[in-house]
Amino acid sequence: KPLIVYAHPPGDSHCSMLLDETKKYLNKQKIKYNLIDLYKIKYDPVLHKEEHYTAGGYEITKQNKQFQDLVKNTNKLIFIHPVWWNSTPAILKGFFDKVFTARFAFRFIKPKWSPIAIPKPLLKGKKAIVFMSGGTNKLLSLIFTGWRVRKVVQKDTLQFFGIKTKTYLMGSATQMTERHKAMAPKMAKKALKWLLK
């Protein structure tokens, strides 16, 4: 089953529209899926001392182990979130920190030829799509920030774990427009066709 991770506060929004279109497309294809709605479940994004593996802690909560099992048992991931200050909401950053841990998503190895340990991805063979909505125009976002959030989520995070990823941004999303409403099903269809092939 594809796994959807949704990180937007409750209510109507561009992200909720993308979530609805995603579910609609999967239902039409008769594909069952799992959904983690981080705000709905009041997910705790704080990395606590006992969870901080570089400080000697390696406790993973029962909830996060369940999320790791969902990630482990799928090869198709869908993330939906707004862009806030060129980044993800804190709740999604916390999810990455606490679920995609060392020894689960990656580990460090020391090859004979290297004087230092290097990261080895442990989630190869999986694919992900990331839907983002942001208030800035897509072109301006690219010009002024180099679409920094895309680099952080796609390249520095998911692809670091070995997950092949594509990102889709719905820009100028300060108000709901007819253009956005027309764009959402097309964006969802294009992305999901790639993910599911």
MOZIFEN-V274764 format. One record per residue. N is the residue number from 1. RES is the residue in three letters. SS is DSSP state (hx for helix, st for strand, lp for the rest). PHI is phi in radians with two decimals (999 if undefined). Layout:
N:RES:SS:PHI ; N:RES:SS:PHI
//
This chain:
1:LYS:lp:999 ; 2:PRO:st:-1.05 ; 3:LEU:st:-1.96 ; 4:ILE:st:-1.77 ; 5:VAL:st:-1.99 ; 6:TYR:st:-1.93 ; 7:ALA:st:-2.28 ; 8:HIS:lp:-2.52 ; 9:PRO:lp:-0.99 ; 10:PRO:lp:-1.01 ; 11:GLY:lp:2.12 ; 12:ASP:lp:-1.23 ; 13:SER:lp:-2.85 ; 14:HIS:hx:-1.13 ; 15:CYS:hx:-1.17 ; 16:SER:hx:-1.13 ; 17:MET:hx:-1.16 ; 18:LEU:hx:-1.16 ; 19:LEU:hx:-1.13 ; 20:ASP:hx:-1.06 ; 21:GLU:hx:-1.17 ; 22:THR:hx:-1.14 ; 23:LYS:hx:-1.11 ; 24:LYS:hx:-1.06 ; 25:TYR:hx:-1.14 ; 26:LEU:hx:-1.12 ; 27:ASN:hx:-1.11 ; 28:LYS:hx:-1.09 ; 29:GLN:lp:-1.47 ; 30:LYS:lp:1.03 ; 31:ILE:lp:-1.86 ; 32:LYS:lp:-1.34 ; 33:TYR:st:-2.56 ; 34:ASN:st:-1.91 ; 35:LEU:st:-2.26 ; 36:ILE:st:-1.94 ; 37:ASP:st:-1.74 ; 38:LEU:lp:-1.06 ; 39:TYR:lp:-1.26 ; 40:LYS:lp:-1.08 ; 41:ILE:lp:-1.56 ; 42:LYS:lp:0.95 ; 43:TYR:lp:-1.05 ; 44:ASP:lp:-1.55 ; 45:PRO:lp:-1.51 ; 46:VAL:lp:-1.33 ; 47:LEU:lp:-1.48 ; 48:HIS:lp:-1.43 ; 49:LYS:hx:-0.92 ; 50:GLU:hx:-1.23 ; 51:GLU:hx:-1.70 ; 52:HIS:lp:-1.45 ; 53:TYR:hx:-1.13 ; 54:THR:hx:-1.29 ; 55:ALA:hx:-1.78 ; 56:GLY:lp:1.76 ; 57:GLY:lp:-1.67 ; 58:TYR:lp:-2.54 ; 59:GLU:lp:-1.47 ; 60:ILE:lp:-2.05 ; 61:THR:lp:-1.15 ; 62:LYS:hx:-1.02 ; 63:GLN:hx:-1.09 ; 64:ASN:hx:-1.22 ; 65:LYS:hx:-1.15 ; 66:GLN:hx:-1.11 ; 67:PHE:hx:-1.16 ; 68:GLN:hx:-1.08 ; 69:ASP:hx:-1.11 ; 70:LEU:hx:-1.11 ; 71:VAL:hx:-1.15 ; 72:LYS:hx:-1.06 ; 73:ASN:lp:-1.63 ; 74:THR:lp:-2.33 ; 75:ASN:lp:-2.05 ; 76:LYS:st:-2.36 ; 77:LEU:st:-2.09 ; 78:ILE:st:-2.29 ; 79:PHE:st:-1.99 ; 80:ILE:st:-2.31 ; 81:HIS:st:-2.77 ; 82:PRO:st:-1.43 ; 83:VAL:lp:-1.72 ; 84:TRP:st:-2.12 ; 85:TRP:lp:0.88 ; 86:ASN:lp:1.04 ; 87:SER:st:-2.62 ; 88:THR:lp:-1.53 ; 89:PRO:lp:-1.03 ; 90:ALA:hx:-0.97 ; 91:ILE:hx:-1.14 ; 92:LEU:hx:-1.37 ; 93:LYS:hx:-1.03 ; 94:GLY:hx:-1.10 ; 95:PHE:hx:-1.07 ; 96:PHE:hx:-1.05 ; 97:ASP:hx:-1.08 ; 98:LYS:hx:-1.68 ; 99:VAL:hx:-1.78 ; 100:PHE:lp:-1.58 ; 101:THR:lp:-1.51 ; 102:ALA:st:-1.05 ; 103:ARG:lp:1.38 ; 104:PHE:lp:-1.85 ; 105:ALA:lp:-1.67 ; 106:PHE:st:-2.83 ; 107:ARG:st:-2.63 ; 108:PHE:st:-1.68 ; 109:ILE:st:-2.17 ; 110:LYS:lp:-2.13 ; 111:PRO:lp:-1.12 ; 112:LYS:lp:-1.05 ; 113:TRP:lp:-1.46 ; 114:SER:lp:-1.94 ; 115:PRO:lp:-1.34 ; 116:ILE:lp:-2.26 ; 117:ALA:lp:-1.29 ; 118:ILE:st:-2.17 ; 119:PRO:st:-1.32 ; 120:LYS:st:-2.06 ; 121:PRO:st:-1.21 ; 122:LEU:lp:-1.99 ; 123:LEU:lp:-2.06 ; 124:LYS:lp:-1.13 ; 125:GLY:lp:1.65 ; 126:LYS:lp:-1.78 ; 127:LYS:st:-2.18 ; 128:ALA:st:-2.47 ; 129:ILE:st:-2.11 ; 130:VAL:st:-2.19 ; 131:PHE:st:-1.69 ; 132:MET:st:-2.20 ; 133:SER:st:-2.14 ; 134:GLY:lp:-2.51 ; 135:GLY:lp:-1.27 ; 136:THR:lp:-1.41 ; 137:ASN:lp:-1.00 ; 138:LYS:hx:-1.02 ; 139:LEU:hx:-1.16 ; 140:LEU:hx:-1.13 ; 141:SER:hx:-1.06 ; 142:LEU:hx:-1.19 ; 143:ILE:hx:-1.20 ; 144:PHE:hx:-1.52 ; 145:THR:hx:-2.13 ; 146:GLY:lp:1.16 ; 147:TRP:lp:0.91 ; 148:ARG:hx:-0.98 ; 149:VAL:hx:-1.08 ; 150:ARG:hx:-1.10 ; 151:LYS:hx:-1.08 ; 152:VAL:hx:-1.15 ; 153:VAL:hx:-1.35 ; 154:GLN:hx:-1.33 ; 155:LYS:hx:-1.51 ; 156:ASP:hx:-1.33 ; 157:THR:hx:-1.96 ; 158:LEU:hx:-1.11 ; 159:GLN:hx:-1.25 ; 160:PHE:hx:-1.07 ; 161:PHE:hx:-1.47 ; 162:GLY:lp:1.70 ; 163:ILE:lp:-1.55 ; 164:LYS:st:-1.24 ; 165:THR:st:-2.32 ; 166:LYS:st:-2.21 ; 167:THR:st:-2.05 ; 168:TYR:st:-2.26 ; 169:LEU:st:-1.94 ; 170:MET:st:-1.72 ; 171:GLY:lp:-1.56 ; 172:SER:lp:0.91 ; 173:ALA:lp:-1.68 ; 174:THR:lp:-1.52 ; 175:GLN:lp:-2.39 ; 176:MET:lp:-1.32 ; 177:THR:lp:-2.15 ; 178:GLU:hx:-1.11 ; 179:ARG:hx:-1.11 ; 180:HIS:hx:-1.12 ; 181:LYS:hx:-1.09 ; 182:ALA:hx:-1.35 ; 183:MET:hx:-1.29 ; 184:ALA:hx:-0.99 ; 185:PRO:hx:-1.14 ; 186:LYS:hx:-1.19 ; 187:MET:hx:-1.12 ; 188:ALA:hx:-1.10 ; 189:LYS:hx:-1.09 ; 190:LYS:hx:-1.06 ; 191:ALA:hx:-1.16 ; 192:LEU:hx:-1.24 ; 193:LYS:hx:-1.08 ; 194:TRP:hx:-1.17 ; 195:LEU:hx:-1.11 ; 196:LEU:hx:-1.55 ; 197:LYS:lp:-1.34
//
